[in-house]
Amino acid sequence: MSSFNHIPEKNPCGGEKSTVKESDNGGSCTDDFAAERLAVRRLDYFILPLPFLYYLVSFLDRSNIGNGRLYGLEEDLGLKGNQFQTAASVFFATYIACETPATIFLKSLRPAKFISGLAILWGTIATLTGLAQNYGSFVACRLLLGLAEGPLFPCLVLYLTSFYTRKELAVRFGYFISGAAVAGAVGGLLAYGVGFIDRLHGLRTWRWLLIIEGIPSVCLGIFGWFFLADSPEKAWYLSPAQRELIILRRKRDEREASTPSAQTLQRSDCLAAIKDWKVWAFCLLNFPADIQLFSYSIFLPTIIQALNPAWSTPQVQALTVPCFALSAIVYFVVAYVSDAMQHRAVFGILGCLVSIAGHIMLIAGKGVAVRYAGCYVIASGVFVASGITLAWLPTNLPRYGKRATAIGMQLTIGNSAGLAAPYLHPSHDSPRFVKGHAVTLGLLALSAAVSGVLWYAYVRINQRRRAGLEDEKIRGMTDEEIDELGDESPRYIFAT
């Protein structure tokens, strides 16, 4: 994470509009721009590492059963038939149940401590899962793990929107979303290494794997409890002038939702999110992308092992590492470019199309090399397809209540894909898993199509607003009344 100082706004003296136009002390626009860059850089240094690490370890703790499966997890727990798939699936039952409520009520809690407390809780549960003795206790641990991890992602998204402007979000989301990709690579490396301590102190390899990967979550949660700030107003690592600057730039970025009521939880905003067809469209396009994300994350070791049964388990674990490493690199580069261009839709569509090509290679490819290459092609699109939309939606919802509700809806419906994803790659479909790949590529085509519809709709609305065709809505209204309209204001221009 060496590029924390990426700030999309250009120097205001160079011809573009400044986020902060003048300083309290009468300084030049160049001074203001430099002060803003410094303040945002400090935000990056003190905020971004922990969300990245939180998401990394949470993804490790939920998906490591895929690695553990190759080390005898099913045999030791007496799992039969599709019981492994069921155990993987039930995690999402409790996971999705708490996402929307958590985002709606996050502002009334202490966000940083709530998020850090979750890490302590799920880390403890993940560690104890390594001591499960049968199918029942294993499923119970998965249910509890889902309950603890569920609020993390939507709360992190909402947390970052309280510090950064909408032009900066994609690359910031990229930092912590890439944690999931890094988790796949780290998980493969750990699984490879832990494979050499089988039966140490009488514990099988898969038990050591779950125990070892759960402990860092607890440690990070304890650290984050004291380190993270709840809001810009409480950011201890900023000077008073920097705190004021960050608050001011957020208010200016909110533009058509800058009134106090617009930045508090309002029942009308929650209802507005539920009634907005565009929010439901985001939910629809996220579901297929998450189907791919969850099935790929859990079953990549199984898919690779089926390519060549002669490969040993440590070899298979090692072969998963470069796939996830590539996905992290590609996603971060795309997020950076997306922020620089201030465009979202085309990258999400390309992510879907690239992944579709990878699934076709796995279905129809001749030879091990071609099909293994297909795993890399999927890796290039898997996080792009699911991640870019997570930055696209909140940047188009300036009112807090609508944004919080919409984020919760998008992630709840998107992550419900986790209930179905484990069943797409049953053992009897080995070695090509045609059904799983075919269903996934069909759903990705749907996701790309919905992205295209949203892109077209936003462009058309922006054209009408720039042409003044919707100004009748605000005739006779005061500036404060117009600010209350949020994304419904004719002055508001959507990100595309």
C-alpha positions as a printed NumPy array, in Angstrom:
array([[  0.   ,   0.   ,   0.   ],
       [  2.507,   2.499,  -1.128],
       [  0.178,   4.874,  -2.986],
       [ -1.791,   6.261,  -0.054],
       [ -1.284,   9.809,  -1.317],
       [ -3.459,   9.343,  -4.407],
       [ -5.856,  12.303,  -4.478],
       [ -8.007,  12.758,  -7.581],
       [ -8.425,  16.545,  -7.34 ],
       [ -5.867,  18.486,  -9.33 ],
       [ -4.194,  21.663,  -8.207],
       [ -6.862,  24.356,  -8.154],
       [ -4.366,  26.856,  -9.486],
       [ -3.948,  24.674, -12.529],
       [ -7.429,  25.298, -13.779],
       [ -9.675,  22.823, -11.959],
       [-12.075,  23.555,  -9.175],
       [-10.619,  23.259,  -5.702],
       [-12.284,  21.277,  -2.985],
       [-11.24 ,  23.996,  -0.543],
       [-11.258,  27.38 ,  -2.147],
       [ -9.696,  29.625,   0.414],
       [ -8.074,  29.287,   3.774],
       [ -9.062,  30.973,   6.99 ],
       [ -5.758,  32.775,   7.122],
       [ -6.085,  34.215,   3.629],
       [ -3.546,  31.787,   2.131],
       [ -3.308,  31.1  ,  -1.587],
       [ -5.134,  28.31 ,  -3.369],
       [ -1.793,  26.519,  -3.753],
       [ -1.341,  26.533,   0.032],
       [ -4.869,  25.219,   0.528],
       [ -4.332,  22.427,  -1.967],
       [ -1.077,  21.394,  -0.291],
       [ -2.772,  21.432,   3.126],
       [ -5.58 ,  19.271,   1.778],
       [ -3.172,  16.762,   0.282],
       [ -1.323,  16.518,   3.582],
       [ -4.54 ,  16.023,   5.552],
       [ -5.82 ,  13.324,   3.191],
       [ -2.434,  11.609,   3.244],
       [ -2.626,  11.415,   7.03 ],
       [ -6.112,   9.924,   6.751],
       [ -4.72 ,   7.279,   4.419],
       [ -1.846,   6.387,   6.704],
       [ -3.963,   6.128,   9.836],
       [ -7.207,   4.68 ,   8.447],
       [ -6.589,   2.396,   5.462],
       [ -4.225,  -0.255,   6.891],
       [ -6.714,  -1.542,   9.466],
       [ -9.736,  -1.942,   7.122],
       [ -7.405,  -3.762,   4.735],
       [ -6.215,  -6.096,   7.486],
       [ -9.702,  -6.541,   8.958],
       [-11.11 ,  -7.625,   5.611],
       [ -8.084,  -9.815,   4.906],
       [ -8.374, -11.796,   8.14 ],
       [-12.177, -11.947,   7.953],
       [-11.961, -13.455,   4.479],
       [ -9.323, -15.896,   5.7  ],
       [-11.532, -16.97 ,   8.585],
       [-14.611, -17.557,   6.44 ],
       [-12.987, -19.257,   3.434],
       [-10.208, -21.33 ,   5.024],
       [-12.521, -24.347,   5.198],
       [-11.884, -24.696,   1.456],
       [ -8.193, -25.237,   2.188],
       [ -9.019, -27.369,   5.215],
       [-11.168, -29.633,   3.064],
       [ -8.033, -30.916,   1.336],
       [ -6.514, -31.787,   4.721],
       [ -9.212, -34.163,   5.944],
       [-11.822, -31.811,   7.447],
       [-14.727, -33.787,   5.986],
       [-13.375, -37.144,   7.125],
       [-12.566, -36.011,  10.685],
       [-16.001, -34.436,  11.229],
       [-17.848, -37.284,   9.537],
       [-19.377, -35.075,   6.852],
       [-21.387, -36.901,   4.204],
       [-23.054, -35.962,   0.947],
       [-23.441, -32.193,   0.65 ],
       [-22.936, -31.455,   4.343],
       [-19.717, -29.547,   3.605],
       [-21.592, -27.338,   1.152],
       [-24.331, -26.799,   3.736],
       [-21.788, -25.782,   6.379],
       [-20.248, -23.316,   3.942],
       [-23.683, -21.965,   3.011],
       [-25.231, -21.45 ,   6.472],
       [-22.525, -18.917,   7.261],
       [-24.347, -16.498,   4.959],
       [-27.729, -16.994,   6.605],
       [-26.661, -15.019,   9.666],
       [-24.118, -12.961,   7.691],
       [-26.719, -11.26 ,   5.506],
       [-29.331, -10.957,   8.273],
       [-27.398,  -8.272,  10.153],
       [-25.898,  -6.221,   7.299],
       [-28.686,  -3.694,   6.715],
       [-29.518,  -3.111,  10.42 ],
       [-25.812,  -2.585,  11.156],
       [-25.42 ,   0.129,   8.518],
       [-28.634,   1.906,   9.515],
       [-27.68 ,   2.16 ,  13.177],
       [-23.891,   2.496,  12.819],
       [-23.918,   6.272,  13.301],
       [-25.704,   5.908,  16.652],
       [-22.934,   3.562,  17.829],
       [-19.217,   4.241,  18.103],
       [-18.249,   3.046,  14.612],
       [-14.552,   2.353,  15.183],
       [-15.098,   0.445,  18.413],
       [-18.037,  -1.476,  16.976],
       [-15.967,  -2.609,  13.978],
       [-12.969,  -3.515,  16.152],
       [-15.204,  -5.374,  18.585],
       [-16.51 ,  -7.456,  15.698],
       [-12.937,  -8.491,  14.844],
       [-12.349,  -9.7  ,  18.404],
       [-15.609, -11.651,  18.324],
       [-15.235, -13.365,  14.953],
       [-11.541, -14.117,  15.619],
       [-12.498, -15.948,  18.804],
       [-15.214, -17.929,  17.014],
       [-12.932, -18.75 ,  14.068],
       [-10.239, -20.055,  16.418],
       [-12.704, -22.232,  18.316],
       [-14.022, -23.662,  15.045],
       [-10.733, -25.558,  14.876],
       [-11.92 , -27.539,  17.906],
       [-15.26 , -28.635,  16.398],
       [-15.869, -32.37 ,  16.829],
       [-18.851, -33.121,  14.603],
       [-21.175, -31.74 ,  11.946],
       [-23.493, -30.052,  14.467],
       [-20.768, -28.11 ,  16.273],
       [-19.161, -27.171,  12.945],
       [-22.436, -25.715,  11.622],
       [-23.017, -23.852,  14.901],
       [-19.597, -22.237,  14.636],
       [-20.276, -21.223,  11.033],
       [-23.585, -19.622,  12.008],
       [-21.945, -17.642,  14.804],
       [-19.06 , -16.645,  12.535],
       [-21.512, -15.256,   9.987],
       [-23.283, -13.268,  12.683],
       [-19.996, -11.697,  13.808],
       [-18.579, -10.996,  10.345],
       [-21.809,  -9.822,   8.702],
       [-21.727,  -6.16 ,   9.764],
       [-18.029,  -5.694,   8.913],
       [-18.055,  -4.942,   5.193],
       [-21.054,  -2.566,   5.01 ],
       [-19.872,  -0.759,   8.136],
       [-16.378,  -0.311,   6.669],
       [-17.895,   1.097,   3.456],
       [-20.039,   3.545,   5.412],
       [-17.137,   4.389,   7.737],
       [-14.877,   5.396,   4.835],
       [-17.586,   7.591,   3.278],
       [-17.505,   9.741,   6.416],
       [-13.831,  10.643,   5.818],
       [-13.385,  10.762,   2.031],
       [-15.033,  12.557,  -0.874],
       [-16.862,  10.551,  -3.501],
       [-14.057,  11.13 ,  -6.043],
       [-11.627,   9.309,  -3.749],
       [-13.681,   6.282,  -2.757],
       [-12.956,   3.668,  -5.431],
       [ -9.226,   3.515,  -4.781],
       [ -9.787,   3.606,  -0.998],
       [-12.298,   0.774,  -1.27 ],
       [ -9.706,  -0.904,  -3.459],
       [ -7.218,  -0.965,  -0.598],
       [ -9.443,  -2.914,   1.748],
       [-11.371,  -4.984,  -0.821],
       [ -8.035,  -6.192,  -2.176],
       [ -7.59 ,  -7.671,   1.283],
       [ -9.907, -10.492,   0.185],
       [ -7.674, -11.281,  -2.778],
       [ -4.557, -11.097,  -0.62 ],
       [ -6.323, -13.386,   1.852],
       [ -6.611, -16.02 ,  -0.86 ],
       [ -2.894, -15.817,  -1.551],
       [ -1.956, -15.753,   2.145],
       [ -4.402, -18.573,   2.842],
       [ -2.771, -20.732,   0.203],
       [  0.701, -20.045,   1.585],
       [ -0.387, -20.741,   5.156],
       [ -2.175, -23.903,   4.106],
       [  0.987, -25.033,   2.326],
       [  3.143, -24.368,   5.413],
       [  0.712, -25.755,   7.975],
       [  0.514, -28.92 ,   5.912],
       [  3.875, -29.935,   7.387],
       [  2.69 , -29.943,  11.038],
       [ -0.025, -32.575,  10.738],
       [ -0.839, -34.219,  14.078],
       [  1.349, -31.832,  16.067],
       [  0.095, -32.18 ,  19.66 ],
       [ -2.487, -34.594,  18.279],
       [ -4.252, -32.038,  16.063],
       [ -4.84 , -32.542,  12.351],
       [ -3.596, -29.986,   9.827],
       [ -7.027, -28.432,   9.153],
       [ -7.501, -27.745,  12.877],
       [ -4.162, -25.967,  13.115],
       [ -5.054, -23.992,  10.012],
       [ -8.316, -22.652,  11.48 ],
       [ -6.747, -21.942,  14.871],
       [ -3.684, -20.145,  13.478],
       [ -5.746, -18.003,  11.093],
       [ -8.247, -16.97 ,  13.768],
       [ -5.796, -15.529,  16.295],
       [ -4.665, -12.471,  14.23 ],
       [ -8.26 , -11.214,  14.07 ],
       [ -8.417, -10.989,  17.857],
       [ -5.082,  -9.167,  18.045],
       [ -6.05 ,  -6.688,  15.322],
       [ -9.394,  -6.022,  16.98 ],
       [ -7.75 ,  -5.159,  20.28 ],
       [ -5.311,  -2.828,  18.534],
       [ -8.028,  -1.172,  16.441],
       [-10.183,  -0.585,  19.532],
       [ -7.658,   1.983,  20.748],
       [ -6.285,   3.182,  17.387],
       [ -9.168,   3.991,  15.025],
       [-11.15 ,   7.227,  15.312],
       [-14.959,   7.192,  15.156],
       [-15.252,  10.271,  12.929],
       [-13.231,  13.172,  11.48 ],
       [-14.169,  15.252,  14.523],
       [-12.464,  12.663,  16.775],
       [ -9.459,  11.919,  14.549],
       [ -6.671,  12.215,  17.142],
       [ -3.979,  11.956,  14.458],
       [ -5.093,  15.198,  12.749],
       [ -4.32 ,  18.714,  13.939],
       [ -7.336,  20.94 ,  14.765],
       [ -6.874,  22.75 ,  11.446],
       [ -6.745,  19.448,   9.537],
       [ -9.882,  18.177,  11.258],
       [-11.697,  21.354,  10.261],
       [-10.431,  20.99 ,   6.698],
       [-11.589,  17.371,   6.381],
       [-15.036,  18.256,   7.748],
       [-15.312,  21.231,   5.385],
       [-14.357,  19.25 ,   2.272],
       [-16.873,  16.54 ,   3.14 ],
       [-19.633,  19.141,   3.492],
       [-18.735,  20.648,   0.127],
       [-18.621,  17.22 ,  -1.45 ],
       [-22.103,  16.478,  -0.123],
       [-23.335,  19.507,  -2.046],
       [-27.075,  18.827,  -2.544],
       [-27.261,  17.174,   0.9  ],
       [-25.318,  19.568,   3.077],
       [-28.051,  20.364,   5.606],
       [-27.803,  18.872,   9.108],
       [-30.903,  16.699,   8.616],
       [-29.469,  15.247,   5.413],
       [-26.51 ,  13.843,   7.336],
       [-28.538,  12.175,  10.082],
       [-30.687,   9.058,   9.932],
       [-34.158,   9.943,   8.63 ],
       [-36.99 ,   7.442,   8.169],
       [-37.911,   9.111,   4.891],
       [-34.422,   8.463,   3.516],
       [-34.614,   4.771,   4.399],
       [-37.942,   4.531,   2.57 ],
       [-36.528,   6.488,  -0.372],
       [-33.773,   3.881,  -0.792],
       [-36.316,   1.064,  -0.788],
       [-38.43 ,   2.845,  -3.443],
       [-35.509,   3.746,  -5.739],
       [-35.292,   1.339,  -8.7  ],
       [-31.624,   2.173,  -9.165],
       [-30.782,   0.803,  -5.708],
       [-32.528,  -2.464,  -6.603],
       [-30.601,  -2.551,  -9.885],
       [-27.336,  -2.351,  -7.924],
       [-28.553,  -5.232,  -5.759],
       [-29.331,  -7.261,  -8.869],
       [-25.959,  -6.715, -10.524],
       [-24.077,  -7.471,  -7.307],
       [-25.695, -10.876,  -6.741],
       [-24.117, -12.587,  -9.797],
       [-20.739, -11.008,  -9.105],
       [-20.829, -12.329,  -5.54 ],
       [-21.866, -15.801,  -6.719],
       [-18.569, -15.917,  -8.578],
       [-16.56 , -14.336,  -5.762],
       [-17.709, -16.766,  -3.074],
       [-17.535, -19.924,  -5.171],
       [-14.092, -19.008,  -6.515],
       [-12.74 , -18.158,  -3.056],
       [-13.893, -21.405,  -1.45 ],
       [-13.576, -23.897,  -4.299],
       [-10.468, -22.777,  -6.191],
       [ -8.345, -25.438,  -4.412],
       [-10.923, -28.079,  -5.366],
       [-11.049, -26.853,  -8.991],
       [ -7.256, -26.895,  -9.311],
       [ -6.949, -30.319,  -7.701],
       [ -9.425, -31.68 , -10.264],
       [ -7.2  , -30.44 , -13.102],
       [ -4.563, -33.013, -12.213],
       [ -5.342, -35.554,  -9.454],
       [ -1.641, -36.447,  -9.354],
       [ -0.814, -33.116,  -7.729],
       [ -0.233, -33.346,  -3.989],
       [ -2.271, -31.244,  -1.561],
       [  0.655, -28.866,  -0.799],
       [  1.171, -28.409,  -4.555],
       [ -2.501, -27.52 ,  -5.03 ],
       [ -2.384, -25.026,  -2.154],
       [  0.684, -23.392,  -3.677],
       [ -0.967, -23.157,  -7.114],
       [ -3.827, -21.074,  -5.665],
       [ -1.435, -18.366,  -4.48 ],
       [ -0.54 , -16.677,  -7.794],
       [ -4.218, -16.636,  -8.851],
       [ -5.219, -14.596,  -5.813],
       [ -2.103, -12.442,  -6.044],
       [ -3.027, -11.522,  -9.621],
       [ -6.609, -10.686,  -8.611],
       [ -5.347,  -8.279,  -5.938],
       [ -2.994,  -6.494,  -8.34 ],
       [ -5.586,  -6.189, -11.115],
       [ -8.317,  -4.933,  -8.815],
       [ -6.151,  -2.272,  -7.243],
       [ -4.934,  -1.007, -10.632],
       [ -8.508,  -0.861, -11.945],
       [ -9.732,   0.951,  -8.817],
       [ -6.943,   3.515,  -9.195],
       [ -7.773,   4.125, -12.863],
       [-11.497,   4.263, -12.074],
       [-10.91 ,   7.029,  -9.539],
       [ -8.587,   8.882, -11.901],
       [-11.143,   8.759, -14.726],
       [-14.142,   9.141, -12.401],
       [-15.918,   6.331, -14.23 ],
       [-17.313,   3.09 , -12.802],
       [-19.665,   1.263, -15.156],
       [-17.274,   0.317, -17.941],
       [-14.817,  -1.286, -15.512],
       [-17.524,  -3.365, -13.832],
       [-18.736,  -4.563, -17.246],
       [-15.207,  -5.438, -18.351],
       [-14.664,  -7.378, -15.118],
       [-17.725,  -9.501, -15.903],
       [-16.689, -10.118, -19.514],
       [-13.134, -11.115, -18.576],
       [-14.452, -13.559, -15.971],
       [-16.88 , -15.053, -18.497],
       [-13.935, -15.81 , -20.781],
       [-12.195, -17.61 , -17.898],
       [-15.217, -19.807, -17.162],
       [-15.456, -20.73 , -20.861],
       [-11.801, -21.796, -20.748],
       [-12.489, -24.045, -17.754],
       [-15.5  , -25.632, -19.461],
       [-14.144, -26.117, -22.969],
       [-10.357, -25.884, -22.578],
       [ -8.212, -28.767, -23.767],
       [ -5.377, -29.752, -21.482],
       [ -4.376, -28.825, -17.957],
       [ -2.42 , -25.693, -18.951],
       [ -5.352, -24.033, -20.729],
       [ -7.786, -24.749, -17.912],
       [ -5.331, -23.585, -15.246],
       [ -4.843, -20.402, -17.303],
       [ -8.618, -20.007, -17.095],
       [ -8.255, -19.699, -13.317],
       [ -5.978, -16.693, -13.886],
       [ -8.414, -15.117, -16.335],
       [-11.221, -15.428, -13.79 ],
       [ -8.897, -13.978, -11.146],
       [ -8.407, -10.894, -13.32 ],
       [-12.125, -10.125, -13.243],
       [-13.504, -11.624, -10.05 ],
       [-12.885,  -8.688,  -7.698],
       [-13.351,  -6.04 , -10.385],
       [-16.841,  -7.346, -11.174],
       [-17.936,  -7.271,  -7.537],
       [-15.854,  -4.429,  -6.127],
       [-16.313,  -1.465,  -8.472],
       [-20.08 ,  -1.332,  -7.917],
       [-19.499,  -1.061,  -4.179],
       [-17.85 ,   2.311,  -4.805],
       [-20.357,   3.324,  -7.489],
       [-23.522,   3.147,  -5.384],
       [-22.527,   5.254,  -2.322],
       [-20.947,   7.953,  -4.476],
       [-24.391,   8.622,  -5.957],
       [-26.274,   8.908,  -2.664],
       [-25.337,  12.086,  -0.762],
       [-27.985,  11.779,   1.991],
       [-26.718,   9.639,   4.882],
       [-29.901,   7.682,   5.595],
       [-30.486,   6.71 ,   1.984],
       [-26.817,   5.845,   1.517],
       [-26.698,   3.68 ,   4.651],
       [-29.887,   1.829,   3.75 ],
       [-28.842,   1.327,   0.13 ],
       [-25.414,  -0.036,   1.101],
       [-27.095,  -2.471,   3.471],
       [-29.569,  -3.577,   0.798],
       [-26.892,  -3.999,  -1.85 ],
       [-24.666,  -6.107,   0.373],
       [-27.494,  -8.121,   1.938],
       [-28.893,  -9.179,  -1.43 ],
       [-25.463,  -9.486,  -3.021],
       [-24.066, -11.597,  -0.207],
       [-27.133, -13.849,  -0.195],
       [-25.306, -15.364,  -3.165],
       [-23.224, -17.102,  -0.535],
       [-26.199, -19.327,   0.268],
       [-26.205, -20.752,  -3.251],
       [-22.542, -20.531,  -4.263],
       [-21.309, -23.572,  -2.247],
       [-23.684, -25.868,  -4.164],
       [-22.358, -24.924,  -7.62 ],
       [-19.333, -27.224,  -7.431],
       [-20.46 , -30.607,  -6.04 ],
       [-17.86 , -33.357,  -6.013],
       [-19.727, -35.482,  -8.557],
       [-19.322, -32.677, -11.164],
       [-15.53 , -33.038, -11.052],
       [-13.294, -32.518, -12.95 ],
       [-14.854, -29.782, -15.159],
       [-17.705, -28.574, -12.908],
       [-19.612, -27.578, -16.046],
       [-22.841, -26.705, -14.251],
       [-21.142, -24.346, -11.803],
       [-19.164, -22.507, -14.461],
       [-22.136, -22.293, -16.84 ],
       [-24.463, -20.875, -14.199],
       [-21.817, -18.376, -13.114],
       [-21.059, -17.077, -16.604],
       [-24.778, -16.718, -17.345],
       [-25.292, -14.667, -14.199],
       [-22.251, -12.53 , -14.998],
       [-23.783, -11.707, -18.376],
       [-26.881, -10.513, -16.491],
       [-24.711,  -8.385, -14.197],
       [-22.974,  -6.768, -17.176],
       [-26.34 ,  -6.024, -18.798],
       [-27.742,  -4.398, -15.647],
       [-24.578,  -2.3  , -15.332],
       [-25.141,  -1.126, -18.874],
       [-28.734,  -0.142, -18.083],
       [-27.632,   1.843, -15.029],
       [-24.878,   3.515, -17.013],
       [-27.34 ,   4.582, -19.709],
       [-29.89 ,   5.792, -17.14 ],
       [-27.366,   7.921, -15.258],
       [-26.022,   9.462, -18.464],
       [-29.538,  10.361, -19.613],
       [-30.457,  11.907, -16.25 ],
       [-27.219,  13.916, -16.22 ],
       [-27.906,  15.184, -19.738],
       [-31.375,  16.35 , -18.761],
       [-30.102,  18.095, -15.652],
       [-27.274,  19.847, -17.454],
       [-29.754,  21.035, -20.069],
       [-31.988,  22.46 , -17.341],
       [-34.913,  20.184, -18.24 ],
       [-35.568,  19.32 , -14.568],
       [-35.209,  22.829, -13.111],
       [-38.968,  23.109, -12.799],
       [-38.719,  20.867,  -9.725],
       [-36.87 ,  23.554,  -7.744],
       [-38.631,  26.661,  -8.985],
       [-39.405,  28.915,  -6.013],
       [-37.341,  26.82 ,  -3.568],
       [-34.626,  28.233,  -1.321],
       [-31.048,  26.909,  -1.473],
       [-31.575,  25.041,   1.794],
       [-34.722,  23.378,   0.453],
       [-32.832,  22.378,  -2.694],
       [-30.024,  20.949,  -0.562],
       [-32.587,  18.745,   1.183],
       [-33.366,  16.966,  -2.089],
       [-30.094,  15.034,  -2.214],
       [-29.759,  12.961,  -5.384],
       [-33.26 ,  14.064,  -6.462],
       [-32.031,  17.629,  -6.944],
       [-31.706,  18.795, -10.584],
       [-28.325,  20.206,  -9.561],
       [-26.967,  16.783,  -8.584],
       [-24.831,  15.035, -11.231],
       [-24.425,  11.277, -10.905],
       [-21.164,   9.372, -11.211],
       [-21.235,   7.02 , -14.161]])
